[in-house]
Amino acid sequence: MKKEVAIGIDIGGTNTVIGIVDRAGNILAETTTPTLTNTDIREYLDSLTVKINEIVFQQNNTIEVKGIGIGAPSSNYFTGEIIGATNLGWGERVPLVELMREYYDYPVIVLTNDANSAAVGEKMYGGAQGMKDFIMLTLGTGVGSGIVVNDQLVLGHDGFAGELGHVITQPDGRECGCGRKGCLETYASATGICRTVSEIMATTNTKSELRNVAAESFTSRMIYDAAVKGDELALKAFALTGKMLGKAISDFVAFSSPEAVFLFGGLALAGDFIFTPTKEAMEENMCFLYSEKVKLLPSELDGAKIAILGASAVVWQEMKN
């Protein structure tokens, strides 16, 4: 009997990761291909499908592919389109699912954004198993979010619900790539904490090994490494970042009353440096109705695998609906 599998695809700005995943979350095969940006989308899809066909063929007819799940930036679940992803350079509106159906006739071909697929992956394979209400926050270059309410992913009428990274947490604050000022992701992301370090340096005399690094060369990893050594400036940056994130989470909780909020991504890997101040600020600002009821947890998914696990999980979720 053939094993039922899904193909998970994560389209990144530089590389695309492809994996064959069974229902239990075991990755049977994995490969990558360059994301051919600023070119004709069909040229990219020709390259992508060659890689897909290769790893499927390598399974020696032992699998049955039930569908393809694709995680991509600026994607619309309802229409199957990538919209306004200028960094990919394929045009303003790319009907990706429609184009993929020219190559494959699998029962399910579905597109969603990376944070939503991470939330579905966490529910199916990670710490959210058994939970019907939770929020996933991905703390990377920006802040992404996937919200699950009553066992359903919140998508909104147009597929773009739940962009919690673009909730304004600091009126007239830092400029955001979305064109507004003060969005959460300008503070509680890997790039945000680097900006915080730069601001502390400019406004205080706090000693720090980070002062030896050019501002444009900062990384969140450098800040973490400095914090481990007890660097005062780095510790202050984490405290301020956690305070901003925790306060925002206390507002998010009022929307859906989740059982837990999961943090994933590079900044979340800082462990107690980010979780402790975030939890403190979350509880300090929480409405009494939710106080001490919401868990703040790290994702239990492998950071290197979450993209394809999440994308493949969306296939199984789609088959249930």
HUKA-V935196 format. One line per field, one symbol per residue. ss: DSSP state (@ for helix, = for strand, . for the rest). phi: phi as a letter, one per 20 degrees, with the letter a starting at -180 (. if undefined). burial: + if it has 24 or more other C-alpha atoms within 12 Angstrom, else -. A space follows every 10 residues. Layout:
ss = ???
phi = ???
burial = ???
This chain:
ss = ..======== =...====== ==....==== ====...... @@@@@@@@@@ @@@@@@@... ..======== =...==.... ===....... ..==.@@@@@ .......=== ==.@@@@@@@ @@@@@..... ...======. ..=======. .==....... ...@@@.=.. ....=..... =.=@@@...@ @@@@@@@@@@ @@@.....@@ @@..@@@..@ @@@@@@@@.. .@@@@@@@@@ @@@@@@@@@@ @@@@@@...= ====..@@@@ .@@@@@@@@@ @@@@@..... ....====.. .....@@@@@ @@@@@@@@@@ .
phi = .fefccddcd edfdcddcbd cefeneeebb bcbfefelbf gfffffffff ffffffffel meccfercdc dbfledgfem decmeffemd ofcdfffgff ffdcdfgccc cbefffffff fffecdfegn edcacddddd gccdbcddcl mcfedmfdnd fneffdefdc gleffdffod cnfgffddcf ffffffgfff ffdcdgfaff fedfgfdgcf fgffgffgen gfffffffff ffffffffff ffgffclffb dddcogffff mfgdffffff ffffdffgfd glddedcffe efgfdgffff ffffffffff f
burial = ---+++++++ ++---+++++ +++-++++++ +++-+++--- ++-++--++- +++-++---- --++++++++ ++++++++-+ +++-+--+-+ ---++++-++ -------+++ ++++++++++ ++++++++-- ++++++++++ +++++++++- +++++---++ +++++++++- ---+-+---- -+++++++++ ++++++++-+ +------+-+ +------+++ +++++++--- ++++++++++ ++++++++++ +++--+++++ ++++++++++ ++++++++++ +++-++---+ ---+++++++ +++-++++++ ++++++++-- -
